[in-house]
Amino acid sequence: MSTTLAQAVRNAIEVEKAAAEFYSRLAAATHDRQARGFLEEIARQEQEHARCIEDFGRRLDLGELPTRPDLNIEIVETSPEWQYHDNISMTEALQVALDNENNAAMYYEALASSGEGEIREFFESLTRTEEEHARRLGAMIAAQ
């Protein structure tokens, strides 16, 4: 069964919201102030990504978006192995975020390759954004 554009947009919105929630939970569970601040900032960025994707969906005039994703969005950008970690370090936070950004880039790249025109361009843009986040995180890890 193929996913409609409206459903792909809904899935992307929910991926970003799930990532924001994931990072918020990690931030709340750590005692490392630097890691907490970093994770809280990543959570805010993921919420902003969700808003941008939703705005894009509205501009495409797809009608009402589906209310739910049609896939397990948590596998994209939430690293299940960290779901219940109780005290993440800054180094671990950076590595989790790097892994998640790489996963998101691959997900958006797959969506881009299945679309055309403006849709392809939009998901390619999301891919580049996630790849840039991963590059910055890699540099932060290397600097530690």
Order of alpha helices (4+ residues) and beta strands (2+ residues): alpha-alpha-alpha-alpha-alpha
